[in-house]
């Protein structure tokens, strides 16, 4: 039947209405069998190492009918991307000792019953935590969103919002590798400095210090924007629409500025889509996972050659997970927010 | 030097701020030479027969910087699409007696100095006025917008707003010819009846009688909308976003509900673009005119075979042009609004 071990879990206490708080989550002590139950075909039991904090998780904290993604269940562990090591497996593709990344629980040990979004980690010569970010879901989001949705061409102008985040910092670097001019926005001087000095953006600004985003964008894009990689929504999108070029493309990746509002802000300048023949297209990385290996083959060498850099903001211990997740929405983190549960 | 004849013109009196009024336009009596001036290379002189009233013209009545289209000039004749007969020509492609359609003036006679958007009419076995509508700009808009931007597939569900207008009535018929299920919205019982009984829409509703457009759309599209042909913007777009299917497409053709507002309404549900992977794309028919003959070859036989019908709302006399144009925005016209200046 298997030995029982103590487990710790971060569970959702109740559905969140507006701005999430640490107290919406709870640390719960439980016990778990240290083996996959015998009747559980295809399950794997993992020990979690790194947990990813991603903006989309906010949408799962609310009770939403008809959402693109299931809501979390109160009193059950919050789930999300992470890196883990396999402790026991009833699945033919995984064996004890394998390192994996994918959807796991915010807990010490997770029994994953349908490991459809679990990928085996083959390359261990980069930090394992990278599989929560640059080599995981956010990295693939940046890669497929930029190359497949934005169709960049050399010499085009690119604007990225939330540019120092897990996705944004990569989009900017992909844009530079594609011969584009790229400007990013972020919410602090420190982040703006990173964009310019570490990630190689041509320019960057702190949106919190800009009273009129339309004027700001005109300053950085005198002839307009070809590609907008949209991570924030709301007022920024409205200002961008006024500054897009003819036949521009907007990849609607996320709208973090809107997730904590009960009623999203109104966007007024959509007629620009018509007058400028703009294509605005939403996408979700799930739809591109079948090409994950292509992404890895492109990006992994660039990391090893130092042509792409990545900044993580790591906090220690499962106990820090609620604050780390909430910090995304107040902009505390600089770079990809990761929580270490265990180092091995 | 050529004989002088009297001309009558509808000129813009002053730039319009919100809702246009008849008194924003003026009938002006002038004289015009009945020949193309000798030094005017490539000009043609036409006698106008039919004038088209189109929603986009509202945007030219305001003073707008940075618009996709030039503003009209106060005290000069308003320009727009029309059908005309060539009186004199200095252009190698046109000769006296040719029938043409394209951008002309709202006046009895127009001297067209650069006839780049003038097309010679080759098929005269349909009503000539059709070249202001089904065989002119609105027809090409419906055709290229639906087939090229929406990429329809048999069995898909299509929603068309302003569906009894010059463009909408055709989009609905193209959708039926493509094996789609199509519902249209319009602003009166009479228009709704036309959609259902004349144009073959599967269903139609009067948006003015619907207190909650989200609920309305759920009634007609239980499983959601694959294609939205957007003619109105604002609240309708917001409700449609909630009802789009995964990987739906929105062709942003126009947003007539917004043209008379100083600040367009806010659209709140844009995050649906991401969650449902929707492509929303603006387009303008100018970009497709090089394929006009392809359009004509497809649509002309269908008209002759009675497989496509078209309804026009014709008013008599240049004097009726201001009221006819304004009527578009109060929804007076049923079908394509045309003004007859002369019958031959």
Interface residues (C-beta under 8 A of the other chain):
Chain A: X67 X68 X69 X233 X237 X252 X253 X254 X255 X258 X263 X264 X265 X266 X267 X268 X269 X270 X271 X272 X273 X274 X275 X276 X277 X278 X279 X280 X281 X282 X283 X284 X287
Chain B: X67 X68 X69 X233 X237 X252 X253 X254 X255 X258 X263 X264 X265 X266 X267 X268 X269 X270 X271 X272 X273 X274 X275 X276 X277 X278 X279 X280 X281 X282 X283 X284 X287
